[in-house]
Amino acid sequence: MNRSSTRGRAALGSFVLACAAALVSPVASAAPLLRAADGTAGAMAMLSSAAQQSLAAQVREARSHARAAFSAVANLAGLRPAVYRTTRYQRPSVARELRGLGTGALLPMLDVLAVGGYPHSLNAEERDVLEVGLLDAVGVLRDTRAEPVLRAAFLGSPLDAGVLAAAQGLGALCRDSDIALLVCHRADAGARGAAAIEGLGHCRRIEAVRPLAAALDGATAPETVRAAARGLAHVGSTWAQQVASNRRLPYDPAVPTLAAQSLVAAYARALESGADGPVRDELAYAILAVGHANSPRLLTEAAQRTTQPATRTALGALAATAQRALRRR
């Protein structure tokens, strides 16, 4: 074998090893997604040094025995232009892909968000989609190791969808400190306040649902009403009750009762005040999603109290729809 052939094979071997290493190791230039795209601190400023150091240590330890999970998160098909440009919308999409990776991908996902970053270059749209998808997938896992990152993203992400995903994740954790944080920010202006309200709807405890219902009872801004309606629809739904039952999780029966009462009252107010169609529709959908046995009666009683014929008709129609839905169960 001649020397040039030997050198060629050696170079090829080195190239293969380098490519393999790149699949499981972040590149030096990568930055955590919670750092702003322009290189400034961004949401990382909300993550304490102690939390960053602890998370980095966990990632280093996990990388030694979870190479496949790190590789999967570092090479998402939904971020490859050659893949997503063949889809109907021709846009990057990773939410379903990330959720499908399961619990073993928690630390690899947190690594991209707050430690090593994503090891491939991304355009602005791909970067935003990845950040939101990671926050969503991390939140679904309900793992307390993610709490500092979710908190930082909720307080510091410039992406409305990222703030919402982080709030939902904090609500899913559902500890006293998580509830307190969301309650503290539920009156914030803009996306963060609405996200805090909707995030409370991902906690099945009555301690979270009471301030959520109170936010709806006192709301006038359409975005606040809709956020509260979505939160109550989520936490009070028959689906949420079934999930709690299947997983043997605690679920207070006062939750759907309070959700139904608050939503019916809000729907009646929206009709009487001439609220926009999307607001009325969101409330009506939420009432049906909760599917409480008392909803038809509550709607009928609200119809009897109103002096506006159009409101009475709308309430009666929804009462009939709710009753039919109950019979189909």
C-alpha positions in Angstrom: 0.0 0.0 0.0 1.5 3.4 -0.9 1.9 6.3 1.4 -0.6 8.5 -0.3 -3.3 5.8 0.0 -2.5 5.4 3.7 -2.7 9.1 4.3 -6.0 9.3 2.4 -7.5 6.6 4.5 -6.3 8.2 7.7 -7.7 11.6 6.7 -11.0 9.9 5.8 -11.1 8.1 9.1 -10.5 11.4 10.9 -13.3 13.1 9.0 -15.7 10.3 9.9 -14.8 10.5 13.6 -15.2 14.3 13.5 -18.6 14.0 11.9 -19.7 11.4 14.5 -18.5 13.6 17.4 -20.4 16.6 15.9 -23.6 14.7 16.3 -23.3 14.5 20.1 -21.1 17.5 20.9 -22.1 21.2 20.6 -19.9 23.3 18.4 -17.8 26.0 20.1 -19.7 28.8 18.4 -23.2 27.6 19.5 -25.0 29.7 22.0 -28.0 28.7 24.2 -31.3 29.7 22.6 -32.3 31.7 25.7 -29.4 34.1 24.9 -30.6 36.7 22.5 -29.9 36.3 18.8 -27.7 39.4 18.8 -25.5 37.9 21.5 -26.8 39.8 24.5 -28.0 38.0 27.6 -31.7 37.8 26.7 -33.7 35.4 28.9 -30.4 33.9 30.1 -30.1 37.0 32.4 -33.1 35.5 34.3 -31.2 32.3 35.0 -29.0 32.5 38.1 -25.3 31.6 37.9 -26.0 28.7 40.4 -28.8 27.4 38.2 -26.6 27.6 35.1 -23.7 25.8 36.7 -26.0 23.1 38.1 -27.7 22.6 34.7 -24.3 22.5 32.9 -23.1 19.8 35.3 -26.2 17.7 34.8 -25.8 18.0 31.0 -22.2 17.0 31.1 -23.0 13.9 33.2 -26.0 12.9 31.0 -24.0 13.3 27.7 -21.8 10.4 28.7 -24.6 7.9 28.8 -27.4 9.4 26.6 -25.6 10.0 23.3 -28.5 8.9 21.2 -30.9 11.4 22.9 -28.4 14.2 22.5 -27.9 13.3 18.8 -31.6 13.2 18.2 -32.1 16.7 19.6 -29.1 18.0 17.8 -30.3 16.8 14.4 -34.0 17.5 14.1 -35.5 16.7 10.8 -38.1 19.5 11.1 -35.3 22.1 10.9 -33.8 20.9 7.7 -34.8 23.0 4.7 -34.6 19.9 2.5 -37.3 18.3 4.7 -39.7 21.1 5.7 -39.7 22.7 2.2 -41.4 19.6 0.9 -44.3 19.9 3.4 -47.6 21.7 2.8 -46.6 24.9 4.6 -42.9 24.8 3.8 -42.0 26.0 7.2 -39.9 24.5 10.0 -41.8 22.4 12.6 -40.4 20.5 15.5 -43.1 20.4 18.2 -44.3 16.9 17.5 -40.9 15.6 16.8 -39.6 16.9 20.1 -42.5 15.6 22.1 -42.0 12.2 20.6 -38.5 12.0 22.1 -39.9 11.4 25.6 -38.4 11.9 29.0 -34.9 10.8 28.0 -34.5 14.0 26.0 -35.1 16.4 28.8 -31.5 17.3 29.5 -30.5 17.4 25.8 -33.4 19.8 25.3 -32.4 22.0 28.3 -28.8 21.9 26.9 -30.0 23.6 23.7 -32.1 26.1 25.5 -29.7 27.1 28.3 -26.2 25.5 28.1 -24.6 24.5 24.7 -27.1 25.7 22.1 -28.0 24.0 18.8 -24.9 22.7 16.9 -26.1 23.8 13.5 -26.7 27.2 12.0 -30.3 28.3 11.9 -32.1 31.2 10.3 -34.4 33.4 12.4 -37.5 31.5 11.7 -35.9 28.1 12.5 -34.4 29.5 15.7 -37.8 30.8 16.9 -39.6 27.6 16.0 -36.9 25.5 17.9 -37.1 27.7 21.0 -40.9 27.5 21.2 -40.9 23.7 20.4 -38.3 23.0 23.1 -40.2 25.0 25.8 -43.4 23.2 24.9 -41.8 19.7 24.9 -39.9 20.4 28.2 -43.1 21.7 29.8 -45.1 18.6 28.9 -42.6 16.4 30.8 -43.5 18.0 34.1 -39.9 17.6 35.4 -38.8 20.0 38.2 -35.3 20.1 36.7 -36.7 22.3 33.9 -38.2 24.9 36.3 -35.3 27.4 36.3 -35.3 27.4 32.5 -39.1 27.7 32.2 -39.0 30.5 34.7 -36.3 32.4 32.8 -38.1 32.0 29.5 -41.4 33.1 30.9 -39.8 36.3 32.4 -37.4 37.0 29.6 -38.2 35.5 26.2 -39.0 38.0 23.5 -41.3 35.5 21.7 -44.9 35.6 22.7 -45.3 31.9 21.9 -42.2 31.1 24.0 -43.6 33.0 27.0 -46.9 31.1 26.6 -45.2 27.7 26.3 -43.1 28.5 29.4 -46.1 29.6 31.4 -47.9 26.4 30.4 -44.9 24.4 31.6 -44.8 26.2 34.9 -48.5 25.6 35.3 -48.0 21.9 34.6 -45.4 21.7 37.3 -48.1 23.1 39.6 -46.1 23.7 42.7 -46.8 26.5 45.1 -43.9 28.6 43.8 -45.1 28.0 40.2 -48.6 29.1 41.0 -47.4 32.1 42.9 -45.2 33.3 39.9 -48.1 33.0 37.5 -50.5 34.7 39.8 -48.0 37.5 40.4 -47.8 38.2 36.6 -51.4 37.7 35.6 -52.1 41.4 35.5 -49.0 42.2 33.4 -49.7 44.0 30.2 -49.4 42.2 26.9 -48.4 38.6 26.2 -46.9 37.8 29.6 -50.1 38.6 31.5 -52.3 36.6 29.1 -49.7 33.7 29.2 -49.7 33.7 33.0 -53.5 33.4 33.1 -53.6 30.6 30.5 -50.7 28.9 32.2 -52.7 28.6 35.5 -55.1 26.4 33.5 -52.4 23.8 33.2 -52.4 23.2 37.0 -55.2 21.0 38.3 -55.2 22.4 41.8 -58.0 24.6 43.0 -55.4 27.0 44.3 -54.6 27.8 40.7 -58.1 27.7 39.3 -59.5 30.3 41.8 -57.2 33.1 40.6 -57.8 32.0 37.1 -61.6 32.3 37.5 -61.1 35.6 39.3 -59.1 36.9 36.3 -62.0 36.0 34.0 -64.6 37.5 36.3 -62.9 40.9 36.3 -61.7 40.8 32.7 -62.7 43.4 30.1 -59.8 43.1 27.6 -60.6 40.6 24.9 -57.1 38.9 25.1 -57.5 38.4 28.8 -61.0 36.9 28.5 -59.8 34.5 25.8 -56.7 33.5 27.7 -58.8 32.8 30.8 -61.4 30.9 28.8 -58.6 28.7 27.3 -57.1 28.1 30.7 -60.4 27.1 32.2 -61.3 24.9 29.2 -58.0 23.1 29.6 -58.1 22.5 33.4 -61.9 21.8 33.7 -62.2 19.6 30.6 -63.4 16.1 30.7 -60.1 15.2 29.0 -58.1 16.6 31.9 -60.2 14.7 34.3 -59.7 11.5 32.3 -55.9 12.0 32.2 -55.8 12.6 35.9 -57.8 9.4 36.5 -55.6 7.3 34.1 -52.4 8.5 35.7 -53.8 8.4 39.2 -53.2 12.1 39.8 -55.1 14.2 42.3 -58.0 16.1 40.8 -60.3 18.3 42.9 -64.0 18.0 41.7 -64.4 21.6 42.7 -62.2 22.5 39.6 -64.7 21.7 36.8 -67.5 23.1 38.9 -65.8 26.5 39.4 -64.7 26.5 35.7 -68.3 26.0 34.5 -69.8 28.6 36.8 -67.2 31.2 35.8 -67.4 30.5 32.1 -71.2 30.6 31.9 -71.2 34.0 33.8 -68.6 35.3 31.5 -70.5 34.2 28.4 -73.6 35.9 29.5 -71.7 39.1 30.2 -70.0 38.9 26.7 -73.4 38.5 25.0 -75.0 41.4 27.0 -72.0 43.7 26.3 -71.8 42.9 22.6 -68.3 41.4 22.8 -66.6 40.4 19.6 -67.5 37.1 18.0 -64.1 35.5 18.7 -64.5 36.2 22.4 -68.0 34.8 22.5 -66.9 31.8 20.5 -64.0 31.1 22.8 -66.2 31.2 25.9 -68.9 29.0 24.3 -66.2 26.4 23.2 -64.8 26.4 26.7 -68.2 25.7 28.3 -68.6 22.7 26.0 -65.1 21.6 26.6 -65.6 21.5 30.3 -68.9 19.6 29.8 -70.0 19.9 33.3 -73.3 18.3 34.2 -74.6 21.7 35.6 -73.8 23.7 32.5 -77.2 23.4 30.8 -78.9 24.5 34.0 -76.5 27.4 34.6 -77.1 28.5 31.0 -80.8 28.3 31.3 -80.8 30.2 34.5 -78.7 32.9 32.9 -81.1 33.1 30.0 -84.0 33.6 32.4 -82.2 36.5 34.2 -81.3 38.5 31.1 -83.6 41.2 29.7 -82.1 41.1 26.2 -83.9 38.8 23.7 -80.8 38.0 21.6 -78.8 37.1 24.7 -81.7 34.9 25.9 -81.8 33.1 22.6 -78.0 32.5 22.5 -77.9 31.2 26.0 -80.8 28.9 25.4 -79.2 27.6 22.2 -75.9 26.8 24.0 -77.8 25.2 26.9 -79.5 22.8 24.3 -76.1 22.1 22.7 -74.5 21.3 26.1 -77.4 19.0 27.0 -77.1 17.1 23.7 -73.3 16.7 24.3 -74.0 15.3 27.8 -76.4 12.7 26.4 -73.7 11.5 23.9 -71.3 10.5 26.6 
